[in-house]
């Protein structure tokens, strides 16, 4: 079969097979939806983690107070005159500040016991309480922080 010029492909100015660079609108929308789903699941967990961190800081400060109180009692034979540990900064007559944002308020202090509560600036619902001896709050183990919102 002889070759003719009609069988030779013609070169056009606009090739049909040109490569495109970039993303289509559908691809971008799918990416945005996936990121939105990931954010919707991650943000509530992050808030819950922050709440737990605030409660942990309050519990830690209260446990440190127990150690300081027992040291005071072993030296003096009484809890009368016991104030929170010296590492706490006093901001008022009965409101020392513990960890960043934690405020500890001493309750009653007697010769045989004491109680205290802790709150955090960034949480409105959580309040931890603790007590030793006859100052122990009802329903709590002695020297263990707790309370209904202290979880």
FENJO-V923714 format. One line per field, one symbol per residue. ss: DSSP state (H for helix, E for strand, - for the rest). Layout:
# FENJO-V923714
ss = ???
This chain:
# FENJO-V923714
ss = ----HHH-----------------HHHHHHHHHHHHHHHHHHHHHHHHHHHHHHHHHHHHHHHHHHHHHHHHHHHH------------EE----EEE----EEEEEEEEE--EEEEEEEE------EEEEEEE------------E-----
